[in-house]
Amino acid sequence: MLNQIYTSWVILFICLAVLLVSNSPIGGEYYSGLLSKFACSVTFMVIAFVRNNSINNSNKDYGKYIVIGLFFSLVGDVLLAAGDSDALFMGGIAAFMLTHFLYIVAFLYLLRVHHRHNTAKYTPMLYVAILVLTSSYFIGYKIIIQQIPDTFLPLSYPYMCIISVMVALSPAGNLLSKPISLQQIKSNIKNATRDLVGYRGDAQFTEGQKAWLRLIGSIMFYLSDLCVARQAFIQKSFYNKLIGLPLYYFAQMIIASSI
């Protein structure tokens, strides 16, 4: 398992570098960009499959929703990379909307499982999540939606709602309904970061660490979507991809690692 995880991360870095060069002013190779983007997407699918099929995984239903969501994310990648037509763009956005929806289902599943085994009442973290939900939608609306052409608005409003809910619910299995101290937060972030950066793909994260992985991955996913929207509707620039693509692929790898 460790070798598969390690190889996936190495392949991701290589393919991401090729992808960024292909999209840079000195690049321009359509097929190398398309193939490297597909390869990057396959790496987070491998991570998800390996972790979900691990004998140590006690939440295979959660993993199932994440794996299916990542599949639709891969489909969205291919559609957005295949061309510049409005039909392909709308198809890619619809695929990513399904990804966010499945992540929401996965996070709600964890919340239900947690409450089934824990009598702890909601803590102030729930109200923090509500604040994140409303503020993220407001930010997205002010930055993106007001500048989107009318033809894309039917998908834009529900998309912003879904991605905002996804970010707010991402830590649901632990942080929303279980008291947690500042020291625990620091420890969870430190240990989860150490295991990820150290390529410890066999690491068995605690529930607290997984909650932070989901939260960090979801926020990165949200920010990468803003980069895509900025590229499509506000200003075309290589910097949108230079920032957005690493954010997106690292986000998916981190969410896959939360299984």
C-alpha distance (Angstrom), angle and dihedral (degrees) to the residues before:
residue distance angle dihedral
M1 . . .
L2 3.81 . .
N3 3.82 92.0 .
Q4 3.81 91.3 51.0
I5 3.80 92.1 49.9
Y6 3.79 93.3 45.4
T7 3.82 92.1 48.3
S8 3.82 90.9 49.3
W9 3.81 92.3 54.2
V10 3.83 91.8 47.4
I11 3.81 91.2 49.3
L12 3.81 90.1 47.9
F13 3.82 92.8 54.6
I14 3.81 92.2 47.1
C15 3.82 95.2 46.2
L16 3.79 92.1 43.0
A17 3.79 89.9 54.1
V18 3.82 90.3 50.5
L19 3.80 90.1 46.6
L20 3.80 93.4 51.7
V21 3.80 92.0 47.5
S22 3.83 89.9 48.9
N23 3.80 90.0 53.6
S24 3.79 95.1 43.4
P25 3.81 125.5 97.1
I26 3.82 89.3 -100.6
G27 3.79 92.9 49.5
G28 3.76 127.8 60.6
E29 3.80 103.3 150.3
Y30 3.80 103.6 140.7
Y31 3.81 98.3 -165.4
S32 3.80 96.0 44.0
G33 3.81 88.6 52.0
L34 3.80 92.6 47.5
L35 3.80 94.4 47.0
S36 3.80 94.2 44.7
K37 3.81 90.3 49.3
F38 3.81 90.6 51.1
A39 3.81 90.7 47.6
C40 3.81 90.8 50.7
S41 3.79 89.4 52.4
V42 3.79 92.5 49.1
T43 3.80 90.3 56.5
F44 3.80 94.2 62.7
M45 3.81 88.9 46.2
V46 3.81 89.1 55.2
I47 3.81 91.3 49.9
A48 3.82 90.9 50.6
F49 3.82 94.8 46.9
V50 3.79 93.5 47.3
R51 3.78 94.7 48.4
N52 3.81 94.6 42.5
N53 3.81 91.8 51.4
S54 3.79 93.1 47.5
I55 3.80 114.2 119.2
N56 3.82 87.4 -131.4
N57 3.81 93.3 60.5
S58 3.80 109.0 106.9
N59 3.82 96.3 176.4
K60 3.79 104.4 58.2
D61 3.81 92.1 152.4
Y62 3.80 89.6 58.4
G63 3.80 88.8 48.0
K64 3.81 90.7 49.7
Y65 3.81 92.1 57.6
I66 3.82 91.4 46.5
V67 3.82 92.5 48.9
I68 3.80 92.5 50.5
G69 3.80 89.8 46.2
L70 3.79 90.6 51.7
F71 3.81 89.6 50.5
F72 3.80 90.9 56.9
S73 3.79 87.5 46.3
L74 3.80 88.8 56.2
V75 3.83 89.3 49.7
G76 3.80 89.5 51.0
D77 3.82 90.2 50.7
V78 3.79 91.7 53.6
L79 3.81 93.7 46.7
L80 3.80 94.1 49.4
A81 3.80 91.8 46.4
A82 3.81 94.9 45.3
G83 3.78 96.5 73.5
D84 3.80 149.7 -41.4
S85 3.81 100.0 -97.7
D86 3.79 119.9 126.3
A87 3.83 90.6 -123.7
L88 3.81 93.2 56.6
F89 3.80 91.3 44.7
M90 3.81 92.6 50.5
G91 3.80 90.2 46.2
G92 3.80 90.5 51.8
I93 3.80 91.9 48.8
A94 3.81 90.6 49.2
A95 3.83 89.9 51.5
F96 3.80 91.6 51.1
M97 3.78 89.9 47.1
L98 3.81 88.1 57.5
T99 3.81 88.6 49.7
H100 3.79 91.7 54.7
F101 3.80 91.1 45.3
L102 3.80 92.1 52.5
Y103 3.80 90.4 48.2
I104 3.81 88.2 53.8
V105 3.82 89.8 51.1
A106 3.82 89.5 49.6
F107 3.81 93.0 49.5
L108 3.81 92.1 47.1
Y109 3.80 89.0 50.2
L110 3.81 89.9 55.2
L111 3.79 91.1 48.0
R112 3.81 90.3 52.5
V113 3.81 92.0 47.9
H114 3.78 91.0 48.7
H115 3.78 93.5 52.1
R116 3.78 91.2 46.9
H117 3.81 89.3 62.1
N118 3.78 101.1 29.1
T119 3.78 130.7 55.7
A120 3.81 95.0 -162.7
K121 3.76 112.9 131.6
Y122 3.77 125.0 -131.0
T123 3.80 113.3 -71.6
P124 3.80 130.9 -154.6
M125 3.82 87.2 -84.8
L126 3.80 86.8 78.5
Y127 3.79 89.6 60.4
V128 3.79 89.6 47.0
A129 3.82 87.5 54.8
I130 3.81 90.9 51.3
L131 3.81 88.9 50.6
V132 3.80 90.2 50.3
L133 3.81 89.6 49.4
T134 3.79 95.4 52.6
S135 3.81 96.7 38.8
S136 3.80 94.5 47.5
Y137 3.79 91.3 51.1
F138 3.81 90.6 48.0
I139 3.81 91.9 49.5
G140 3.79 91.8 47.9
Y141 3.78 91.6 47.1
K142 3.79 94.4 49.7
I143 3.80 95.3 44.2
I144 3.79 102.4 36.6
I145 3.79 120.2 7.7
Q146 3.79 96.5 55.8
Q147 3.81 88.9 59.5
I148 3.82 98.9 44.2
P149 3.84 118.0 109.1
D150 3.80 115.7 -109.4
T151 3.82 92.5 -111.2
F152 3.81 90.8 66.0
L153 3.81 98.1 42.6
P154 3.86 96.7 90.6
L155 3.82 88.6 67.6
S156 3.79 97.7 31.7
Y157 3.81 99.3 67.0
P158 3.82 96.9 47.9
Y159 3.81 89.8 41.5
M160 3.80 92.6 56.3
C161 3.81 90.5 46.2
I162 3.80 93.1 50.3
I163 3.80 96.3 46.2
S164 3.82 91.3 46.8
V165 3.81 91.5 51.6
M166 3.81 89.1 47.1
V167 3.80 91.9 55.4
A168 3.81 92.5 46.1
L169 3.82 93.9 49.7
S170 3.81 97.3 40.7
P171 3.84 96.6 100.9
A172 3.81 91.9 41.6
G173 3.78 97.6 122.1
N174 3.77 93.1 64.6
L175 3.77 121.6 -4.8
L176 3.80 100.0 50.9
S177 3.76 98.3 53.8
K178 3.78 107.9 22.0
P179 3.80 126.3 70.6
I180 3.80 111.0 -114.7
S181 3.79 131.5 -179.6
L182 3.79 128.1 -134.0
Q183 3.80 88.8 -113.4
Q184 3.81 90.5 55.6
I185 3.80 90.2 49.6
K186 3.81 91.7 52.9
S187 3.79 91.8 46.1
N188 3.81 94.1 48.4
I189 3.81 93.6 49.2
K190 3.81 92.4 45.2
N191 3.81 94.6 48.9
A192 3.80 95.6 42.6
T193 3.81 91.5 48.3
R194 3.79 91.4 47.8
D195 3.80 92.3 51.6
L196 3.81 93.4 47.1
V197 3.79 96.6 44.6
G198 3.79 89.8 43.6
Y199 3.81 90.7 54.5
R200 3.77 91.0 -121.5
G201 3.79 93.6 161.2
D202 3.79 90.5 164.3
A203 3.80 91.3 57.7
Q204 3.78 115.3 128.5
F205 3.77 102.5 -141.2
T206 3.77 119.7 -152.4
E207 3.80 118.1 -119.6
G208 3.79 89.4 -104.3
Q209 3.80 91.6 53.3
K210 3.80 91.5 47.0
A211 3.79 89.9 52.1
W212 3.80 90.2 55.6
L213 3.80 91.4 46.2
R214 3.80 89.5 54.0
L215 3.80 92.5 47.0
I216 3.81 95.3 46.9
G217 3.81 92.2 43.7
S218 3.81 92.2 48.7
I219 3.81 93.2 49.9
M220 3.80 90.5 49.1
F221 3.83 89.6 48.7
Y222 3.81 89.6 50.9
L223 3.81 92.5 50.4
S224 3.80 92.0 47.6
D225 3.81 89.3 54.0
L226 3.80 89.3 54.5
C227 3.81 88.1 54.3
V228 3.82 90.6 51.7
A229 3.80 91.1 49.6
R230 3.80 91.8 47.3
Q231 3.80 89.8 51.6
A232 3.79 92.6 48.2
F233 3.80 102.1 40.2
I234 3.81 112.8 14.4
Q235 3.80 114.9 30.6
K236 3.78 130.4 -13.3
S237 3.77 109.3 -134.9
F238 3.78 138.2 149.7
Y239 3.80 87.7 -127.7
N240 3.81 90.1 68.1
K241 3.80 88.4 61.5
L242 3.80 94.7 37.4
I243 3.80 88.6 59.4
G244 3.80 101.5 27.3
L245 3.81 101.6 48.6
P246 3.84 97.4 54.0
L247 3.81 89.4 43.2
Y248 3.80 90.9 52.1
Y249 3.81 98.8 46.0
F250 3.79 94.9 42.3
A251 3.81 88.1 48.2
Q252 3.79 92.1 54.6
M253 3.80 92.6 45.5
I254 3.81 90.9 50.4
I255 3.82 92.7 47.8
A256 3.81 89.8 47.5
S257 3.81 88.3 51.3
S258 3.82 89.7 56.4
I259 3.82 90.5 71.4
